[in-house]
Amino acid sequence: MIGDMIRYRRKEKGLTLSELSRKTGVSKSYLSYLERNKKKNPSIEIVRRIFITLDLPLTPLFYQERTIDRSMTAMEERSV
């Protein structure tokens, strides 16, 4: 999940939530919710700022989302 990726990379880079908050402009509490996977649908702008700050590629995120969308469509077509 996205929160796990953020937490892992933040810790890998030796950043605290406060430091990441300061660098991204995203509140510390919001970051905490994301890392604990309590916030399910963050805006693309928030994700972009966090990922750029943490040097994470955005491409896998979009690929994963498209894959899930295709799987859901296939399941819906089978149930008709």
BAPA-105489 format. One record per residue (C-alpha): residue number from 0; chain; x, y, z. Coordinates in nm, 3 decimals, always signed. Layout:
<recs>
<rec i="NUM" ch="A" east="X" north="Y" up="Z"/>
...
</recs>
This chain:
<recs>
<rec i="0" ch="A" east="+0.000" north="+0.000" up="+0.000"/>
<rec i="1" ch="A" east="+0.101" north="+0.358" up="-0.051"/>
<rec i="2" ch="A" east="+0.140" north="+0.425" up="+0.322"/>
<rec i="3" ch="A" east="+0.386" north="+0.141" up="+0.362"/>
<rec i="4" ch="A" east="+0.595" north="+0.277" up="+0.073"/>
<rec i="5" ch="A" east="+0.600" north="+0.624" up="+0.224"/>
<rec i="6" ch="A" east="+0.691" north="+0.506" up="+0.573"/>
<rec i="7" ch="A" east="+0.965" north="+0.274" up="+0.451"/>
<rec i="8" ch="A" east="+1.126" north="+0.537" up="+0.229"/>
<rec i="9" ch="A" east="+1.095" north="+0.813" up="+0.490"/>
<rec i="10" ch="A" east="+1.273" north="+0.599" up="+0.747"/>
<rec i="11" ch="A" east="+1.529" north="+0.488" up="+0.488"/>
<rec i="12" ch="A" east="+1.611" north="+0.854" up="+0.425"/>
<rec i="13" ch="A" east="+1.629" north="+0.919" up="+0.801"/>
<rec i="14" ch="A" east="+1.343" north="+1.171" up="+0.803"/>
<rec i="15" ch="A" east="+1.094" north="+1.226" up="+1.083"/>
<rec i="16" ch="A" east="+0.729" north="+1.296" up="+1.011"/>
<rec i="17" ch="A" east="+0.792" north="+1.658" up="+1.111"/>
<rec i="18" ch="A" east="+1.078" north="+1.690" up="+0.861"/>
<rec i="19" ch="A" east="+0.876" north="+1.532" up="+0.580"/>
<rec i="20" ch="A" east="+0.585" north="+1.760" up="+0.667"/>
<rec i="21" ch="A" east="+0.806" north="+2.067" up="+0.648"/>
<rec i="22" ch="A" east="+0.957" north="+1.960" up="+0.314"/>
<rec i="23" ch="A" east="+0.625" north="+1.869" up="+0.149"/>
<rec i="24" ch="A" east="+0.383" north="+2.116" up="+0.305"/>
<rec i="25" ch="A" east="+0.162" north="+1.823" up="+0.406"/>
<rec i="26" ch="A" east="+0.055" north="+1.821" up="+0.769"/>
<rec i="27" ch="A" east="+0.224" north="+1.579" up="+1.005"/>
<rec i="28" ch="A" east="-0.113" north="+1.430" up="+1.107"/>
<rec i="29" ch="A" east="-0.211" north="+1.372" up="+0.742"/>
<rec i="30" ch="A" east="+0.123" north="+1.203" up="+0.674"/>
<rec i="31" ch="A" east="+0.069" north="+0.983" up="+0.979"/>
<rec i="32" ch="A" east="-0.277" north="+0.881" up="+0.850"/>
<rec i="33" ch="A" east="-0.125" north="+0.797" up="+0.512"/>
<rec i="34" ch="A" east="+0.155" north="+0.589" up="+0.663"/>
<rec i="35" ch="A" east="-0.091" north="+0.392" up="+0.873"/>
<rec i="36" ch="A" east="-0.312" north="+0.339" up="+0.566"/>
<rec i="37" ch="A" east="-0.600" north="+0.521" up="+0.737"/>
<rec i="38" ch="A" east="-0.635" north="+0.768" up="+0.449"/>
<rec i="39" ch="A" east="-0.728" north="+0.569" up="+0.140"/>
<rec i="40" ch="A" east="-0.760" north="+0.824" up="-0.140"/>
<rec i="41" ch="A" east="-0.507" north="+1.104" up="-0.113"/>
<rec i="42" ch="A" east="-0.506" north="+1.359" up="-0.393"/>
<rec i="43" ch="A" east="-0.254" north="+1.314" up="-0.671"/>
<rec i="44" ch="A" east="-0.098" north="+1.649" up="-0.577"/>
<rec i="45" ch="A" east="-0.030" north="+1.533" up="-0.220"/>
<rec i="46" ch="A" east="+0.114" north="+1.204" up="-0.343"/>
<rec i="47" ch="A" east="+0.326" north="+1.384" up="-0.602"/>
<rec i="48" ch="A" east="+0.479" north="+1.617" up="-0.343"/>
<rec i="49" ch="A" east="+0.556" north="+1.331" up="-0.105"/>
<rec i="50" ch="A" east="+0.698" north="+1.102" up="-0.374"/>
<rec i="51" ch="A" east="+0.915" north="+1.375" up="-0.526"/>
<rec i="52" ch="A" east="+1.052" north="+1.463" up="-0.182"/>
<rec i="53" ch="A" east="+1.125" north="+1.097" up="-0.108"/>
<rec i="54" ch="A" east="+1.267" north="+1.029" up="-0.457"/>
<rec i="55" ch="A" east="+1.002" north="+0.767" up="-0.529"/>
<rec i="56" ch="A" east="+0.882" north="+0.708" up="-0.886"/>
<rec i="57" ch="A" east="+0.515" north="+0.781" up="-0.954"/>
<rec i="58" ch="A" east="+0.489" north="+0.540" up="-1.247"/>
<rec i="59" ch="A" east="+0.434" north="+0.218" up="-1.046"/>
<rec i="60" ch="A" east="+0.147" north="+0.383" up="-0.863"/>
<rec i="61" ch="A" east="-0.039" north="+0.455" up="-1.184"/>
<rec i="62" ch="A" east="+0.038" north="+0.112" up="-1.324"/>
<rec i="63" ch="A" east="-0.098" north="-0.055" up="-1.011"/>
<rec i="64" ch="A" east="-0.415" north="+0.154" up="-1.026"/>
<rec i="65" ch="A" east="-0.476" north="+0.068" up="-1.394"/>
<rec i="66" ch="A" east="-0.420" north="-0.301" up="-1.320"/>
<rec i="67" ch="A" east="-0.677" north="-0.290" up="-1.042"/>
<rec i="68" ch="A" east="-0.923" north="-0.104" up="-1.268"/>
<rec i="69" ch="A" east="-0.880" north="-0.367" up="-1.543"/>
<rec i="70" ch="A" east="-0.931" north="-0.649" up="-1.293"/>
<rec i="71" ch="A" east="-1.251" north="-0.490" up="-1.165"/>
<rec i="72" ch="A" east="-1.380" north="-0.442" up="-1.520"/>
<rec i="73" ch="A" east="-1.306" north="-0.804" up="-1.606"/>
<rec i="74" ch="A" east="-1.489" north="-0.923" up="-1.294"/>
<rec i="75" ch="A" east="-1.790" north="-0.706" up="-1.377"/>
<rec i="76" ch="A" east="-1.803" north="-0.840" up="-1.733"/>
<rec i="77" ch="A" east="-1.797" north="-1.200" up="-1.610"/>
<rec i="78" ch="A" east="-2.089" north="-1.140" up="-1.373"/>
<rec i="79" ch="A" east="-2.316" north="-1.013" up="-1.655"/>
</recs>
